Amino acid sequence: MNKKILIPALIITAALVGFGAMSVARKDSNQGSSTPATSMSDMNDKNMTKSDDTAPAAQAETANQVTYKGFAVSPKTLKVKKGTTVTWTNQDAAEHDVTPDVETADFKASELFGKGETHSVTFNTVGTYSYKCSPHPYMKGTIEVTE
């Protein structure tokens, strides 16, 4: 075979083998990763699904929520502005209620409500409001209302 053809053919073959080995090594190193590789267009598409305009609205919707779950109150203390409506959601199989330590014109004891049900109160007066679940008095929380 002609030396002019043989040497370039060997160089090309060596380069292809080298690139193939690098490709296999890169593939093996990604297999141990818990995050799959994605293209930039995939990442851009994922980032575009949540716009900055909807984030505050979603936060506002959940910011005024109290959850009864696992016979616990979450959050234990909720800070809201005057005029805010707070909603308690029962995620337990047992019935719960919202019973203020001190009832006011705005904040009165609720009826018992079951799993998936809610109770809401609008707080129009600045102050600190402590409450509990009367059937389960260890379930306690506080609403702090500011200007």
RODO-2510 file (C-alpha; in nm, 4 decimals, decimal comma):
residues 147
     n   res          X          Y          Z
     1     m     0,0000     0,0000     0,0000
     2     n     0,1146     0,3507    -0,0683
     3     k     0,2739     0,5298     0,2327
     4     k     0,0933     0,8514     0,1368
     5     i    -0,2414     0,6799     0,1918
     6     l    -0,1441     0,4524     0,4834
     7     i    -0,0206     0,7202     0,7260
     8     p    -0,3282     0,9476     0,6942
     9     a    -0,5551     0,6410     0,7204
    10     l    -0,3838     0,5374     1,0460
    11     i    -0,4141     0,8897     1,1873
    12     i    -0,7838     0,9057     1,1000
    13     t    -0,8438     0,5595     1,2496
    14     a    -0,6609     0,6539     1,5712
    15     a    -0,8622     0,9747     1,5971
    16     l    -1,1924     0,7918     1,5484
    17     v    -1,0990     0,5315     1,8132
    18     g    -0,9993     0,8116     2,0521
    19     f    -1,3270     1,0004     2,0016
    20     g    -1,5207     0,6776     2,0429
    21     a    -1,3467     0,6067     2,3730
    22     m    -1,4190     0,9596     2,4960
    23     s    -1,7846     0,9191     2,4028
    24     v    -1,8112     0,5906     2,5958
    25     a    -1,6354     0,7448     2,8995
    26     r    -1,8730     1,0424     2,8958
    27     k    -2,1751     0,8112     2,8654
    28     d    -2,0506     0,5970     3,1590
    29     s    -1,9926     0,8997     3,3804
    30     n    -2,3501     1,0209     3,3156
    31     q    -2,4985     0,6841     3,4142
    32     g    -2,4045     0,7425     3,7805
    33     s    -2,5665     1,0844     3,7765
    34     s    -2,9140     1,1242     3,9189
    35     t    -2,9860     1,4049     3,6748
    36     p    -3,0191     1,3201     3,3071
    37     a    -2,8365     1,5372     3,0591
    38     t    -3,0632     1,7847     2,8845
    39     s    -3,0151     2,0146     2,5930
    40     m    -3,0210     2,3902     2,6273
    41     s    -3,3526     2,4007     2,4416
    42     d    -3,5012     2,1520     2,6923
    43     m    -3,3828     2,3686     2,9816
    44     n    -3,5207     2,6829     2,8189
    45     d    -3,8580     2,5146     2,7588
    46     k    -3,8728     2,4031     3,1234
    47     n    -3,7776     2,7486     3,2490
    48     m    -4,0410     2,9125     3,0324
    49     t    -4,3266     2,7139     3,1900
    50     k    -4,3101     2,9279     3,5050
    51     s    -4,3246     3,2971     3,4368
    52     d    -4,2187     3,5559     3,6892
    53     d    -4,5664     3,7116     3,6692
    54     t    -4,7413     3,4023     3,8125
    55     a    -4,4947     3,3275     4,0917
    56     p    -4,6146     3,6013     4,3326
    57     a    -4,9793     3,5090     4,2751
    58     a    -4,9087     3,1439     4,3535
    59     q    -4,7173     3,2454     4,6647
    60     a    -5,0016     3,4723     4,7755
    61     e    -5,2511     3,1877     4,7379
    62     t    -5,0509     2,9568     4,9636
    63     a    -4,9232     3,2266     5,2007
    64     n    -5,2631     3,2545     5,3725
    65     q    -5,3108     2,8816     5,4262
    66     v    -5,3007     2,6769     5,7461
    67     t    -5,3001     2,2988     5,7188
    68     y    -5,4152     2,0419     5,9710
    69     k    -5,2183     1,7276     5,8863
    70     g    -5,0905     1,4467     6,1054
    71     f    -5,2693     1,6091     6,4004
    72     a    -5,0378     1,9081     6,3673
    73     v    -5,0806     2,2716     6,2606
    74     s    -4,8653     2,4089     5,9796
    75     p    -4,7487     2,6761     6,0002
    76     k    -4,7701     2,7200     6,3760
    77     t    -4,7490     3,0989     6,3341
    78     l    -4,8839     3,2781     6,0283
    79     k    -4,8174     3,6490     5,9699
    80     v    -5,0665     3,8325     5,7468
    81     k    -5,1699     4,1876     5,6638
    82     k    -5,4959     4,3361     5,7883
    83     g    -5,7868     4,2413     5,5610
    84     t    -5,6362     3,9026     5,4710
    85     t    -5,8514     3,5900     5,4580
    86     v    -5,6854     3,2879     5,6172
    87     t    -5,8034     2,9394     5,5186
    88     w    -5,7561     2,6258     5,7283
    89     t    -5,7587     2,2952     5,5373
    90     n    -5,8104     1,9599     5,7083
    91     q    -5,5954     1,6837     5,5596
    92     d    -5,6615     1,4359     5,8426
    93     a    -5,9283     1,1662     5,8532
    94     a    -6,0411     1,3057     6,1902
    95     e    -6,2597     1,6151     6,2117
    96     h    -6,1028     1,9368     6,3391
    97     d    -6,2188     2,2878     6,4174
    98     v    -6,0678     2,6322     6,4714
    99     t    -6,1360     2,7591     6,8238
   100     p    -5,9901     3,0987     6,9216
   101     d    -5,8452     3,1333     7,2705
   102     v    -6,0379     3,4636     7,2819
   103     e    -6,3294     3,5117     7,0441
   104     t    -6,3704     3,8462     6,8685
   105     a    -6,6290     3,9862     6,6290
   106     d    -6,4156     3,8577     6,3368
   107     f    -6,2760     3,5391     6,4868
   108     k    -6,5284     3,2942     6,6271
   109     a    -6,5132     2,9166     6,6777
   110     s    -6,5841     2,7110     6,3687
   111     e    -6,7906     2,3973     6,3324
   112     l    -6,6031     2,0689     6,2958
   113     f    -6,4844     2,0119     5,9399
   114     g    -6,3685     1,6869     5,7820
   115     k    -6,0939     1,5728     5,5518
   116     g    -6,0636     1,7937     5,2450
   117     e    -6,2885     2,0612     5,3945
   118     t    -6,1866     2,4164     5,4801
   119     h    -6,2726     2,7005     5,7148
   120     s    -6,1879     3,0656     5,6371
   121     v    -6,1679     3,3831     5,8452
   122     t    -6,0945     3,7395     5,7311
   123     f    -5,8833     3,9300     5,9837
   124     n    -5,9689     4,3026     5,9785
   125     t    -5,8074     4,4066     6,3066
   126     v    -5,4361     4,4210     6,3850
   127     g    -5,3384     4,1842     6,6649
   128     t    -5,2267     3,8362     6,7618
   129     y    -5,4881     3,5610     6,7538
   130     s    -5,4172     3,2259     6,9200
   131     y    -5,6334     2,9251     6,8442
   132     k    -5,6541     2,5497     6,8852
   133     c    -5,8537     2,2522     6,7645
   134     s    -6,0979     2,1863     7,0500
   135     p    -6,1129     1,8048     7,0062
   136     h    -5,7297     1,7999     6,9905
   137     p    -5,6156     2,0930     7,2117
   138     y    -5,2461     2,0187     7,1533
   139     m    -5,3022     2,1382     6,7952
   140     k    -5,2301     2,5092     6,8491
   141     g    -5,1464     2,8005     6,6228
   142     t    -5,1234     3,1772     6,6056
   143     i    -5,2257     3,4329     6,3439
   144     e    -5,0317     3,7616     6,3633
   145     v    -5,2136     4,0438     6,1829
   146     t    -5,0147     4,3579     6,0898
   147     e    -5,0983     4,6850     5,9108
***
